[in-house]
Amino acid sequence: MTYLIAFFFVGICIGPVAYIVIGGFRSNSQIIRDPAGFPSPWEGTNYLSVLQSEIFWRQMGNSAISALATTAGVVVLGVMASYVLARYEFKGRTALYSLFAAGLMFPMTVAITPLYILVRELGLMNSLPGIILPQIAFALPTTIIILVPFLRAIPKELEEAAAIDGASRLGFFFRMVVPLSLPGVITTGILAFIASWNSYMLPLFILNDETAYTLPLGVQAFAAQYSVDTARVLAFTSLSMIPALIFFSLFERRIVGGLTGAVKG
């Protein structure tokens, strides 16, 4: 019974994705004739036309740059801030940690208007840095909440032994802390990458030039431009979400392992 319920919910999650992917292999006449049917015959022209589009690859590159830069910033800043909060005693540490925790309850949609004004005043409108920097800031609370337990779990005796051996604080950080917290670092990096890849609200407000669009905005623009060509829109949507699905599938176990370690810590 448990497996039956599990398969039911898995089907609910996979069903829409499978429909979009399979729909890209159909023609518009097939979709009109039988919206829920399988391709007969299977046609790959929709996917080929999207793959041959320069706009698709430009938007793919913009999404990749945004996601990778966001991930790098989140991981580097998150590890350093978490190390200070987990290993050092200073006034206001608890309040600072609580401030980061409160950031989890402050979604980007609430701050989109002041964030738009700030990005405009910084001169970052219609550019990838204009979405990368806010994405890093809003991903840091989750990163710190996950990494602090990992870093607190490192025995102090290990740090003392490293100090006796002549290791500096930075040496201990890079040689011991980073490798031991690698499961949490990978988890936060994957979460930041997927969140950036799927981000829609922030690019919608910041990016106005189609050449700077990321894939979520590209899907919207493509659907508006080819609203009559449903099969081609489904193919474009499929190709847009496949990289994130593959990335998540490859590192799914690391995400679960990292979150489990954070809970134990």
N, C-alpha and C positions, 0 to 999 in steps of 0.2 A: 504494500500500500504506500509505503514511504517513497519507493522508487517511482511509482505511478504518479504521485503528486509532484515529485521532482521533475519528471519528464514533462508533465503538463506545464509547469512554470518555465522550463527551458524552451518548450515549444512556443510559448507566448513571447519570449524574448527573441528567439531566432526567427520566428515566422515573418515579421515585417522585413527583416534584413534579407532573408532568402527571397521574399517576393520582389524586392528591389533589384537584387542581383539577377535573378532569373528574368525579370521583366525587361532588363536591358538586352536580352537575347531574343526579344520578340519584336514584331513590327507593330505599328500603330493599328493596323487593321485587325491583327490578332488580339490586341488589348481591347479594342472596341467590341469585337465579336464575343470574346470570352475573357473578361478581366481577371479571373482567378485561374485560368488554365496554364498549361505548360507550353513552351514554344513548339510550334509545329509548322514549318521546320525551324531549327535553331539558326539564328542569324547573328553574325558577329560584326556587322557593318556599323552598328551604333557604337560599340566599344572602339572599333578602329578609327572612326571619325573623331571621337573624343581624344584618343591617344595621339592623333596626328594634329591636334589643335595646339597652337603655340600658347594660347591663353591658359589652357589647362596646366601645362608644364610650368608656366610662369607663376601661377597661383600655387601650384605644388611646391615650388621653390620658396615662395614667400612663407608658406605654412611651415616648411621644414626649418627655415632660418629662424622664424619666430619661436617654434617649439624647442629647437636645440639651444638657442640663446637663453630662453626662459629657464630651461632645465639646468643649464650650467650655472646661471645666476642663483637659482633657488638652492641648488646643492651646495655651492661654495659658501654663500652667505648663511644658509641654514645650518651647516655643520659648524661654522665658526661661532654663530650666536648660540647654538645649542651647547657647545663646549663650555662657553662662559657661564651659561645658566646652570649647567649640570655640575661643574667641577669647582667653581669659585664661590666663596662666601663674601657677600657685600650687601650693603644696605639697599633695599628696594628690589632685591632679586625676585622675591615672591610676587611683588606687585608687577614687575616687568613680565614675569612668566604669565601672570593672570591677564595682563594686557594682550599678550600674544594669543592666549586662549580665547579671550573675548573677540578676537579677530575672526574666529570661526563663525560667530553669529552675526557678522557684518558682511553681507553679500555685496558683490560688485554692483548689482542692479540698484542698490540703495544709494551708492556713491557715484553713480555714473555721471550725474550733472556736474558736481564739483570736480570730478576727475577729468571731465571733458574741458572744463575751464582751465584747470591746472596744466593739462597737456598742451592746450592752445597757447597759454602764456609762456610755456617753455619752448615754443616753436617746434614742437614735435608732431604737429598735425600731419596726417597723410603720409606717415612714415612708420616703418616697422619698430624703431625704438619707442614710438609713442604707444605701442601696445605691449611691447616686451617688458618695459619697466613696471607698469601697473600690474601685469600678470605675475611678475616676481614678487611684488609687494603683497599681493593677495594670496599667493601660494605659501608664503613664509610661515604663517600661523600653523597650518597643517604640518609643514615640514618640522618645525620646532617641537610641536606636540609629539610627533613620532620619534624624533631623534634624541630628545632629552632623556627618556628612560634607557636607551641604549648606552649613552655616555655615562649615566649615573651607575650603571651596572658594572662598569670597569673597576676592578678592585683598586683601592688606593695604594695597596702594597706594591702593585705593578708600577705605579707612578713613582713611588719611593725608590724601588729597585732601579728604575731607569735613571733617576736623579743621581743615585750612588755611582752608577756606571758612567756618569758624566753627560747624560743626555739633557739638553736644554728643554724648556717648555715647548718650544716650537718643534724640536726634534721628537719629543714624546708625542706631540699632536700628530705629526705626519707619519711617524713610524709605527705607532701603536694605536692611537685613537681612531684614525681614519680606517685602517684595515679591520679593526674589531667592530666598527659600526657600519661596515659595508652593506649588510643586509638592509638596514634602515635607510642608508643613503640610496641604494638602488630602488627601494620602494618609493621614496619621496621623489626621486628622479622620474620614475615611470608615471606616477600620478601627475606630476607637473607637466610632463610631455603630452600626455593624453588630454589634460585640461586645456593646454594651450592649443593643441591641434583642433579641438572641437569648439574653441571659443568663438562666439558669435556676437554677443552684445557689445563688447568693447570695440572690436574692429568695425562694427556697424556705425559707431559714433565717430571713430577716429579716422577711418580710411574712406576717402571719397573718390580717389582715382582708381579706376579698374585695374591699372597695371600694378597697384600695391595691394590688391585684394588677396586675402587668404582663401583657402578652399571653402569654408562655410559661407562666406560672402559670395564666392564664385558660384556656388550651387544656386543661391538665390537669384543672382543675375542671369545665370544660364537658364534657369527655369522660367524667368520672366521673358527672356528673349525668345526661347523656343517652347513657349507654353503649349503650342499645338502638337509638337513632336514629343509625346509622352515617353516613348521608348528611349529616345536619345537622352532625355532628362534623367530617366532611371539609370542609364549607363553612366552618365556623368556623376550622379550621386553615389553609385556603387564604387567607382574608382576613387572617389574622394574619401570614402570612409574605410576602404580596405587597408591602407597603411596603418591606421590607428588600431584596427581590429587585429592585424597581424602582430603589431608591436605588443599589444596587450596580451594576446594569446601566448606569445613566446615567453613573457615574463610574469605570467599569472601566478605561478608558484612562488616566485620571489616576492611578489606583493603580499601574498598570504603569509609567507614566512616572516617578512619584515614586520607586518602588523602584529603577528603573534608574539614576536620578540619584544615589540614595544609594550604590549600588554603585560607580558611576564616581568619586564623590567620595572 
